[in-house]
């Protein structure tokens, strides 16, 4: 066996051990899951956002929502520093950081009546911290929605074979939702039929690519696709979860796992050698330093603040039993790790030659802007070993990326509606608590960012602020870990499982943000400097609020213990 195959097998064994042993430790000794606890899905069941859901279906929704394109793009970029650091961070980050973070925020939300991690901040830190955190979350979701719409638009125009398969899967998903929830049909046969149809649509898309003119009515086609995707996301966010969100995410998760199986099989049969170095000592000029940038470049697949928003936003409102949180939360992170792992192998060992690898990773600008392209090229080489034609293989991979970017988009739009409602409650703004009004505001704010931030490139405006996403996302993870640490301490649980990742993430991401801001200043990027400084200041403020809350909590404990020191 070649080195990539042996290392992949080793990583898969470590993932299994993490779920088998560490997640059980968290479930039984730290979170102490109770199968009799009434979850918010039962307490507030409304059939729209709150609905008790089979754990496999919910896992499909959760995994599809958090996957998106990030666990592919991040590792594909990070390989520029060498495959060794990327692989180590993905494996250890998935087991000890992401799994605990995603599982923990899901549990914390369930134990707090389905409230988001931003709202839970109020009970463990204070009102002011809650307001600050909600604003940071809103900005993060705004970026996710605007940018993922661009990613999908670019894939539609770059891979026109992916257009029909994507849109055809929507009526299939709605049909499955109707059969399961309104006709009482079991999951097995609808899932099988749905999966067969999804793969049939790949060949339909290859035969009937939808290639539109570059400009329609004075607006680039990508701009129109951005509007269409944001409008779709807004409409989807208002539909009952059983009608589209759950069934589509569920069948998409089947497609992804089958896709992962095919990619791993292709890797094992290809028996490739590494084209990338273990540790790149000759990175191109202009490449930022490995430490701390690696830990924000690879977010999804190691730890991601967005996952905590999904866990405490949509997934907690659909959890049937509290004991399902281990499977949905921790194993959901495992799925991300599997995707990030194959992305590393595809970009470090999937290129046809070392020269081809050097051609792509010869400049930081090329590597950082071409993560998806690198993955498609590398993964395509794995698929050709299985006898899959290049056109079909690239169509399949592009559909995978589009499908998961889209599921992330409509989940994120729903989360943005939740956050607006919570901001409305926090600041007594009644209209924001109206579902239709909050949905319209979420849609319009995303459109405004997409089209006003960069008038020269209509629809691409989200990309202007995208360089801030990595650090903002990881700082959000750090803030979620602050809440989780204080909550565990307050309830007398083992808080070290959250505190250790918390310190690491906060230090690395604050360092990264400071370096990024310094670079923006030297490049004269005023907007990025202003927004970056604002986000960094808000996060430092929240960390200080967390420290003050910890001191108050410690003082309360000493007082209750009759002055005894802790």
C-alpha positions, -999 to +999 in steps of 0.1 A: +000+000+000+011+035-007+015+062+020-017+080+012-037+048+015-020+037+048-025+072+063-061+073+052-068+039+068-051+051+100-072+083+101-104+063+096-095+040+125-089+071+147-123+085+137-140+053+146-122+052+180-132+089+186-169+081+181-167+048+199-150+060+230-147+098+233-182+106+222-195+079+247-175+096+275-191+129+266-226+115+264-224+095+297-200+114+319-201+151+307-235+158+291-253+129+309-279+124+283-314+115+295-337+095+272-367+106+292-359+144+289-386+162+270-369+178+240-380+212+224-393+192+194-420+177+216-425+207+239-430+232+211-441+210+182-456+232+155-448+212+123-429+242+108-396+245+129-402+221+158-409+185+148-397+153+165-376+136+138-361+101+132-324+104+142-312+092+108-333+118+090-321+145+114-285+135+110-290+138+072-303+173+077-276+183+102-247+168+082-259+183+049-264+217+064-229+219+080-211+203+051-214+228+023-183+235+003-161+245+033-147+211+042-135+208+007-122+243+000-104+247+033-083+215+032-077+221-006-061+254+002-043+244+033-023+217+014-001+245+002+017+243+036+020+205+031-003+176+037+011+168+071-002+198+091-035+197+073-040+160+080-031+163+117-054+192+123-083+175+105-080+143+125-073+157+159-097+187+153-126+164+143-122+141+173-115+165+201-127+199+189-155+196+163-172+166+177-173+180+212-184+215+200-212+203+177-224+177+202-221+202+231-240+231+215-268+207+204-271+194+240-269+229+255-297+241+232-319+212+240-314+218+277-324+254+271-357+249+253-342+250+218-327+285+222-297+294+200-263+296+215-265+334+212-295+335+234-281+310+259-253+336+264-278+356+284-281+331+311-244+323+316-228+357+308-254+385+306-278+406+285-251+427+270-231+397+259-262+381+243-269+412+222-232+414+210-232+377+202-264+379+182-250+407+161-218+387+153-239+357+144-261+378+121-230+390+103-216+355+099-249+342+085-251+372+061-216+363+048-225+326+045-257+333+025-242+359+002-211+338-006-227+304-009-251+319-034-221+330-054-204+296-051-235+279-065-239+305-092-203+300-103-208+262-104-239+265-124-221+287-150-189+267-149-206+233-149-239+237-167-244+199-164-252+205-127-282+228-132-310+203-141-300+177-115-301+202-088-335+216-096-350+182-103-341+169-068-364+195-052-398+179-063-383+145-055-375+156-019-409+172-015-426+140-027-406+120-002-416+144+026-453+140+016-452+102+015-433+099+048-451+125+069-486+126+053-490+090+041-471+073+069-448+054+045-415+041+059-382+057+050-365+028+033-382+026-002-387+064-007-350+069+002-339+042-023-361+056-051-349+091-043-312+081-044-317+063-077-334+093-092-306+116-080-280+096-098-302+093-129-304+131-129-266+132-132-268+115-167-298+138-176-276+168-167-247+155-187-269+151-217-288+183-213-265+210-199-282+244-192-258+270-206-273+305-204-259+336-221-232+354-202-254+385-198-292+387-196-309+421-195-276+438-187-269+416-156-244+388-157-259+353-155-241+347-122-259+377-108-293+363-118-284+329-103-274+347-070-309+363-069-326+330-077-307+311-050-313+337-023-350+338-032-351+300-032-334+300+003-359+325+016-389+305+004-374+272+016-368+287+050-405+294+054-417+259+044-423+233+071-392+213+078-408+180+068-417+192+033-383+201+019-355+207+044-355+173+060-362+150+030-338+168+007-310+169+032-316+133+040-314+121+004-284+145-002-266+128+027-271+095+010-256+109-021-227+123-003-219+091+016-222+071-015-200+097-032-175+095-004-175+057-007-168+060-044-140+085-038-124+064-011-127+033-033-110+052-061-083+063-037-076+027-026-076+013-061-055+042-076-028+037-049-014+072-056+017+087-042+019+121-026+026+150-050+025+175-023+053+177+004+046+166+040+057+200+051+062+226+025+095+245+032+093+265-001+059+281+001+053+307-026+060+344-018+030+361-002+017+329+015+006+337+051+023+318+079+012+282+087+006+292+123-020+305+130-036+306+095-039+268+092-065+268+120-088+293+103-082+280+067-095+246+077-126+253+098-153+228+087-136+194+090-118+205+123-141+230+141-165+256+128-186+282+146-213+278+119-219+242+132-229+255+166-254+277+149-270+248+131-268+226+162-286+252+184-307+266+156-325+239+135-312+205+148-321+211+184-357+219+174-360+185+157-343+162+181-367+134+191-347+121+221-318+137+240-298+105+235-299+111+197-277+141+202-246+120+202-253+105+168-266+137+153-240+161+167-208+141+171-212+118+142-222+148+121-188+162+128-173+128+118-189+131+084-173+165+080-139+150+089-144+122+063-150+148+036-121+169+047-098+139+048-106+128+012-102+165+001-067+164+015-059+132-003-075+144-036-054+176-036-022+161-021-021+129-041-048+131-067-030+153-092-016+136-123+020+147-116+042+168-093+044+194-121+006+197-122+005+201-084+032+228-085+013+246-113-018+249-092+000+256-059+028+278-073+011+310-061-010+317-030-035+336-051-041+305-073-043+281-045-066+302-023-090+310-051-090+275-067-099+252-039-129+237-056-111+233-089-082+215-072-106+191-055-125+184-087-093+177-106-079+154-080-111+136-072-118+132-109-085+113-113-096+089-085-129+083-103-113+075-137-096+045-120-132+031-115-139+035-152-161+065-147-159+089-177-143+123-169-174+143-178-197+121-157-172+122-128-168+160-128-206+164-131-211+141-101-186+160-080-199+194-090-235+183-082-223+171-048-208+205-041-238+224-054-263+202-034-245+207-001-238+244-007-276+248-013-286+229+018-263+251+038-278+281+022-315+274+030-306+262+065-286+294+070-315+315+057-337+298+083-311+305+110-309+342+100-347+344+104-343+329+139-316+353+148-336+383+136-365+372+157-342+368+187-327+403+181-363+416+179-370+401+214-337+414+228-343+450+216-381+450+217-385+454+179-419+437+173-418+435+135-386+414+136-406+387+155-430+383+126-418+353+105-426+368+071-410+402+079-379+386+093-376+363+062-380+393+039-354+413+058-330+383+057-334+380+020-330+418+013-299+421+035-282+392+016-292+408-018-278+442-006-245+427+004-243+407-029-250+437-051-240+468-033-206+458-018-191+455-052-212+473-079-186+465-106-193+427-101-231+424-095-239+395-072-203+389-062-204+415-033-202+388-006-167+379-019-155+414-008-159+405+028-153+368+024-116+371+036-131+378+071-152+346+071-125+322+084-116+342+114-151+353+121-163+317+119-136+304+143-141+333+167-178+324+168-167+288+176-146+302+205-176+322+218-198+291+217-171+273+236-171+301+262-208+296+267-205+258+269-176+260+293-194+282+317-226+261+314-207+229+323-190+246+352-223+261+364-238+226+364-208+209+381-198+190+350-163+184+335-157+217+318-121+209+307-134+192+276-146+226+264-120+248+280-089+234+264-104+237+228-117+272+238-082+285+248-066+271+216-093+284+193-095+319+208-057+323+208-053+311+172-082+330+157-075+363+175-039+360+163-051+353+128-075+383+128-048+406+140-024+394+112-052+397+086-060+433+097-023+442+095-022+428+060-054+447+050-039+479+062-007+475+041-029+467+011-051+497+016-083+476+020-102+501+042-135+482+043-119+450+054-099+469+080-130+486+095-152+455+096-123+433+108-114+457+137-151+459+146-155+421+147-123+417+166-133+443+192-167+427+197-151+393+202-125+407+227-154+424+245-173+391+247-142+372+259-138+398+287-175+395+295-170+357+297-140+362+321-161+385+343-190+359+343-165+332+353-153+353+382-189+359+393-197+322+391-166+314+411-175+340+438-210+325+440-196+290+445-172+302+472-202+319+489-223+288+487-195+267+501-191+290+531-160+308+519-141+277+509-117+282+480-121+263+448 
